[in-house]
Each structure stands twice: as structure tokens, then as C-alpha cells.
Amino acid sequence: MSSAISWFEIPSTNFERAVKFYNEILAAELQPMEMDFKMAFFPYKDGGVGGCVTHGNGNQPSQEGTFAYLNGGDDLSVPLARVEKAGGKIVMPKTSLGENGFMAVFLDTEGNRVAFHSMG
């Protein structure tokens, strides 16, 4: 097994608002797709872990339960600085993990608790 995670989904109550939020904080375009429910895929390279924002599949946003860490790039301060401007709320500022880098926790526009991780 090359990774413990192979896929993640972040639920939304307002799909368009959630996609806009993640587009803004990541400075990237999520790719929308509709099946039986709405999905917008986070960008990732072949072999990397993928995920999406979802709506209509029965999942509900939550500050409890499974906790996803998004790649904060070279310095998570950059996407973290966009969180509140995009409508989210920072609940833990950039925090050192020693030799394991840094993390920060935020709430997205839907009420999901999500984190960034980076080595810088």
C-alpha cells in the first residue's frame, strides 16, 4: 500500500459556494461533474490522492468525525491567508509539528473542519 488514503469527499449544503471557496483558497479550479449527485474534483497528479466536494449524496458537513488535511504547498500560510477572505474561519493558526512540518485548521463555508499541512 503506497498511501493510507486513496480518496476523500467533502460534503456541501451549497455546492456552488463550497466549490468557489476551495477554488479561492487553493488558487486552483475544481473540475465539476454530475452523476447521481454533484461532484467537483480537487486537482491532483497521477498517482496522488484525489478527492472532491460533493452535494446530494446524503453526506452532511460536520466539524466532527473524519478530518482531512489538504496539501498546503510549500508554505501553508499562503492558502491559509485566503480562508477568511473566501468566507471560512481559521480555528487553529499555523502551528509547528517540529520535524513533521506545520498544520492549520479551518472551517469551510459549509461548516466542515478541514486542515492544511505543509513542510514550510
KEKE-3310 file (N, C-alpha, C; in steps of 0.2 Angstrom, whole numbers, plus 5000, padded with zeros to 4 digits):
npx = (5004:5004:4999:4989:4977:4966:4955:4945:4930:4922:4908:4894:4882:4878:4883:4889:4894:4903:4912:4917:4923:4934:4941:4945:4953:4963:4968:4965:4956:4943:4936:4920:4907:4893:4884:4874:4874:4881:4898:4914:4930:4946:4962:4975:4990:4994:4994:4993:4984:4967:4952:4936:4923:4906:4889:4872:4873:4869:4878:4883:4889:4901:4909:4914:4921:4928:4943:4951:4966:4972:4984:4996:5005:5021:5022:5010:5004:5001:4989:4981:4980:4970:4958:4948:4945:4938:4927:4928:4933:4947:4952:4963:4978:4993:5003:5017:5024:5036:5048:5040:5034:5021:5004:4987:4971:4954:4937:4926:4915:4904:4904:4912:4926:4942:4960:4976:4992:5009:5027:5033)
npy = (4994:5011:5022:5027:5034:5034:5041:5056:5064:5080:5086:5096:5109:5120:5118:5126:5137:5131:5125:5137:5143:5133:5134:5147:5147:5138:5143:5137:5127:5118:5103:5101:5088:5079:5065:5054:5063:5079:5083:5090:5090:5090:5096:5085:5075:5061:5046:5052:5057:5058:5069:5076:5089:5087:5085:5081:5067:5062:5064:5074:5091:5093:5096:5087:5070:5061:5069:5079:5083:5095:5098:5110:5116:5124:5133:5134:5145:5153:5148:5148:5161:5165:5160:5166:5177:5171:5167:5157:5151:5152:5141:5136:5143:5143:5130:5123:5107:5102:5092:5087:5097:5109:5113:5119:5123:5125:5131:5127:5135:5128:5122:5112:5104:5106:5104:5111:5105:5107:5107:5119)
npz = (5000:4995:5000:5014:5012:4998:4993:4995:5001:5003:5010:5005:5008:5001:4985:4975:4982:4990:4981:4975:4987:4989:4977:4978:4990:4987:4975:4963:4950:4954:4946:4940:4940:4936:4942:4949:4959:4963:4960:4963:4958:4966:4961:4956:4954:4943:4952:4964:4979:4977:4978:4982:4982:4987:4984:4987:4990:5001:5012:5025:5030:5043:5059:5066:5067:5053:5047:5036:5029:5019:5005:5009:5001:4998:5008:5020:5024:5014:5007:5018:5021:5013:5017:5027:5019:5009:5015:5025:5042:5052:5064:5070:5070:5059:5065:5072:5069:5073:5066:5057:5050:5047:5052:5050:5055:5049:5046:5033:5021:5023:5035:5038:5046:5042:5037:5034:5028:5028:5024:5026)
capx = (5000:5008:4996:4983:4971:4965:4950:4941:4925:4920:4901:4892:4875:4878:4888:4892:4898:4909:4917:4920:4928:4940:4944:4949:4959:4969:4970:4965:4950:4940:4933:4914:4905:4887:4882:4868:4874:4886:4905:4919:4937:4952:4967:4980:4994:4993:4997:4992:4977:4962:4946:4931:4917:4900:4882:4867:4874:4867:4883:4882:4895:4902:4915:4916:4922:4934:4947:4955:4972:4974:4991:4996:5010:5027:5020:5003:5002:4998:4982:4978:4978:4964:4952:4943:4943:4934:4921:4929:4935:4953:4951:4970:4983:4999:5006:5023:5024:5043:5051:5034:5031:5016:4997:4982:4964:4949:4930:4925:4909:4899:4904:4917:4933:4947:4966:4981:4998:5015:5033:5036)
capy = (5000:5016:5028:5025:5037:5034:5046:5059:5068:5085:5087:5103:5111:5124:5116:5132:5141:5127:5125:5144:5143:5129:5137:5153:5146:5134:5146:5132:5126:5111:5101:5099:5083:5077:5059:5054:5069:5084:5082:5094:5086:5094:5094:5081:5072:5054:5043:5056:5056:5063:5070:5081:5092:5083:5088:5077:5060:5060:5066:5081:5094:5092:5098:5081:5064:5061:5075:5079:5088:5097:5100:5117:5118:5125:5136:5134:5152:5156:5147:5150:5168:5166:5156:5171:5181:5167:5165:5152:5153:5149:5139:5135:5146:5139:5128:5119:5100:5100:5089:5085:5102:5113:5112:5124:5120:5130:5128:5130:5139:5123:5120:5106:5106:5104:5107:5112:5103:5109:5107:5125)
capz = (5000:4994:5004:5018:5009:4991:4990:5001:4999:5007:5009:5005:5008:4995:4981:4971:4987:4993:4975:4975:4992:4988:4971:4980:4994:4983:4969:4958:4948:4954:4940:4941:4936:4939:4941:4953:4963:4961:4962:4960:4959:4968:4956:4959:4949:4943:4957:4970:4982:4974:4982:4979:4985:4985:4986:4985:4990:5008:5017:5028:5033:5050:5062:5070:5063:5049:5047:5030:5028:5012:5004:5009:4996:5001:5014:5021:5026:5008:5006:5024:5021:5009:5020:5029:5013:5005:5019:5030:5048:5055:5071:5073:5066:5058:5071:5071:5071:5073:5060:5053:5046:5050:5051:5052:5055:5047:5045:5027:5021:5024:5042:5038:5049:5037:5039:5029:5031:5023:5027:5027)
cpx = (5005:5005:4990:4977:4971:4960:4947:4935:4923:4913:4899:4884:4873:4884:4892:4896:4904:4914:4921:4925:4934:4944:4948:4954:4965:4971:4971:4958:4948:4936:4926:4912:4898:4886:4875:4868:4880:4893:4909:4926:4942:4957:4972:4984:4993:4997:4996:4985:4972:4956:4941:4926:4911:4894:4877:4868:4873:4872:4882:4888:4895:4909:4918:4918:4928:4937:4952:4960:4973:4981:4992:5002:5017:5027:5013:5000:4999:4991:4978:4975:4972:4957:4947:4941:4938:4927:4922:4931:4941:4951:4958:4975:4989:5003:5012:5022:5031:5045:5046:5031:5026:5009:4993:4976:4959:4942:4929:4918:4903:4899:4909:4923:4938:4954:4971:4987:5003:5021:5036:5031)
cpy = (5006:5022:5025:5028:5036:5039:5049:5063:5073:5087:5094:5104:5115:5123:5122:5136:5137:5126:5132:5145:5139:5132:5143:5152:5142:5137:5141:5131:5119:5109:5098:5093:5081:5069:5058:5060:5073:5082:5088:5092:5091:5092:5090:5077:5065:5051:5046:5054:5061:5064:5075:5084:5089:5087:5083:5069:5058:5062:5073:5084:5093:5094:5092:5075:5065:5068:5075:5084:5089:5099:5108:5120:5119:5128:5137:5141:5155:5154:5148:5157:5170:5163:5161:5175:5178:5165:5160:5155:5149:5147:5137:5138:5141:5137:5123:5112:5097:5098:5087:5091:5107:5111:5118:5121:5126:5126:5131:5133:5134:5120:5114:5109:5102:5107:5107:5108:5105:5108:5113:5130)
cpz = (5000:4999:5008:5015:5001:4988:4996:4998:5005:5006:5009:5006:5002:4990:4978:4976:4989:4987:4975:4980:4991:4982:4973:4985:4991:4977:4963:4956:4949:4948:4942:4937:4940:4937:4944:4958:4960:4964:4959:4962:4961:4963:4960:4953:4949:4949:4964:4973:4979:4979:4979:4984:4983:4987:4983:4986:4997:5013:5019:5031:5040:5053:5066:5065:5059:5047:5041:5031:5021:5011:5004:5005:5000:5007:5015:5023:5020:5007:5012:5024:5017:5012:5022:5024:5009:5009:5024:5037:5050:5062:5074:5068:5064:5064:5069:5073:5071:5066:5055:5049:5050:5048:5053:5051:5053:5046:5038:5027:5023:5031:5043:5042:5044:5039:5033:5032:5025:5027:5029:5030)
residu = (MET:SER:SER:ALA:ILE:SER:TRP:PHE:GLU:ILE:PRO:SER:THR:ASN:PHE:GLU:ARG:ALA:VAL:LYS:PHE:TYR:ASN:GLU:ILE:LEU:ALA:ALA:GLU:LEU:GLN:PRO:MET:GLU:MET:ASP:PHE:LYS:MET:ALA:PHE:PHE:PRO:TYR:LYS:ASP:GLY:GLY:VAL:GLY:GLY:CYS:VAL:THR:HIS:GLY:ASN:GLY:ASN:GLN:PRO:SER:GLN:GLU:GLY:THR:PHE:ALA:TYR:LEU:ASN:GLY:GLY:ASP:ASP:LEU:SER:VAL:PRO:LEU:ALA:ARG:VAL:GLU:LYS:ALA:GLY:GLY:LYS:ILE:VAL:MET:PRO:LYS:THR:SER:LEU:GLY:GLU:ASN:GLY:PHE:MET:ALA:VAL:PHE:LEU:ASP:THR:GLU:GLY:ASN:ARG:VAL:ALA:PHE:HIS:SER:MET:GLY)
# end
